[in-house]
Amino acid sequence: MLASMRHRGPDGTGTWQQGRIALGHLRLAILDPTDASSQPMLTADGSGVLIYNGEIYNYRQIREELEREGLRFRSSGDTEVVLQALHHWGVERSLPRFDGMFAFAYFDRRDGALWLARDKLGIKPLLVADIGAELLFASEAKALLAHPQMQTRVDRQGIAKWILSRGRPQRSLFEGIKVVEPGTCWKITEGGIEKRRYFDVFAAVDVDRLVGAAAGDQAGFVHAFRDLMKRSVKLHLASDVPLAAMCSGGVDSSLIAAYAREHLPELPAYVADVEWAGGEADQAERVGRHLGIAVRRVPVDQARFLELWPHAVWHSDGPSVHASDIALLAVAQRCRAEGIKVLLTGEGSDELFGGYAWLQATYDDWRRLKSWRRHVFSFQSRDVFGYAPKLRRRQMVALEPDDELLPQRLLDLLAAVRPPADRAFLAHGLYSLYHHLSWLLHRHDRMGMAASMEMRVPFIENEMLDFAFHLPRRTKLHRGIGKWVVKQAAAEVLPRDIVYAKKKGFPMPETFTRGTQRLLSGGALPELMEWSESATEGIVAMLGKDGHLRFQVVGLELWARIFLHGEAPGALGEKLVEYAA
């Protein structure tokens, strides 16, 4: 099981077993790279055992609190702080204090309880499989599948959900493999499994506070954001190994790079240099010149894209959601080759601060409509606020009712927010945390760890989340400008035309995948889904005309060939290059 995930931790391997509990860990050494922070880690008396993936950025503060309460430490990293906090304060008291990204398994030998937990928004993964005699857990599905008693079975309903939801949200396509949800912990004892939620958007949003913030001073919000963002970036620079910043030329990554450079003047930056006219590299290089940062361009042409695509599928345990996954993998590999082990990125800003065009579309639609038509229009007429036409909605209700009901639950939560257009805009932003951000974070973890490198997201920090949840609409969308509060702060350190440029969103050319639909002829997916020969021919012809669907379906074919037929990603990459030619 450990061998299947060697890429996640090439710096050390450790195991611990007692009775029915067996824990294994692969280490990517970031903080305190000495053996003192090796895992599994035990308390001094051996009554607490931890395996942990991630970083707790406020670990120094927590350590000071624990030291004041009489605890002593033998290492300088964050792993021992996590272990001591869990053992001393208890899991449920400790989890809200952790500011960072994490997934862990903690065994308390005092009462025989095994705890599994995951960070608030799911930056780090944690998967489980109950095979009857044993409960398995790991960071990636491939580790669970490596267990001798775990059968590789496909969840055909999961495939249908995946296609209907356009690859979102990210779920396992393997039968029997489930996720520990973000913001939850599981307590596992002889009596069974008790699932508890320590963080939830519905509980985290204080609607009265949000309503009251509508009267707040705009300049005050900008000042508060600037201070919080600078603090978060500084926290995310904690590292005993080299780090860099992603600099796509967009406002979010550029702002992080600008703030990081205040502490690390020699900070390098990276950008995917995609071979086509819509790429981001030139804009990123301009930002670099303005900030005095060397931006290293990572070339991604069609051949490189196709070669890496199957590897991205392998590391994702499923089809890539967006073509930019492959470009991100190329950047991660280049970073690691040049000695970088940590990369700062700008994910989370658009969801938290209203940067997407579809959020503004929701606001505009609700604002235009008469009050008696708003509800009907937004939930039945067109794809507004994440909803789809009637036929597709009926299919999703049958397959995923909770997802279809979530928008209405969020609107109900914000019922006191006025006017209605503000309510819809803010609710849609919260909805995007569940559906859009979830796959972005999955991509970041998998593509980074594929190259044995950690990606960090300063926008997703405890105080920043609380701040963003309670900002009024006019600080996020102001006079047609999305992410207004972010851009006001960014304009102080970046060129204004960069700050207010139209969002590109890591674009990739659909032409890169032309011809790859031929992989389906005689392939694994038609067999799995029981398509007839004529149906397969029709689908292949359809994919030749629809680049977005082609990427999704060919990605499913790659996944099936790799995980069900055992084909090597490298050999599949060669086939893709051949078909595209």
Secondary structure, DSSP 8 states (H G I E B T S, - for coil): --GGGGGG-BTEEEEEEETTEEEEEEE---S--SGGG-SSEE-TTS-EEEEEEEEETTHHHHHHHHHHTT---S-SSSHHHHHHHHHHH-HHHHGGG--EEEEEEEEETTTTEEEEEE-TT-SS--EEEE-SS-EEEESSHHHHHTSTT----B-HHHHHHHHHTTT-S----BTTEEE--TTEEEEEETTEEEEEES--HHHH--HHHHHHHTTS-HHHHHHHHHHHHHHHHHHTT--SS-EEEE--SSHHHHHHHHHHHTT-TT--EEEEEESSTT-SHHHHHHHHHHHT--EEEEEE-HHHHHHHHHHHHHHHTS--SSTHHHHHHHHHHHHHHTT--EEE--TTHHHHHT-SHHHHHHHHHHHHS-HHHHHHIIIIISS-TT---HHHHHHHHHH-HHHHHHHHHHHHHTTT-SSHHHHHHHHHHHHHHHHHHHHHHHHHHHHHHHTT-EEE-TTS-HHHHHHHHT--HHHHEETTEETHHHHHHHTTTS-HHHHTS----S---GGGGTTGGGGGTT-HHHHHHT--HHHHHHHHHHHTT-HHHHHHHHHHHHHHHHHTS---HHHHHHHHHHHH-
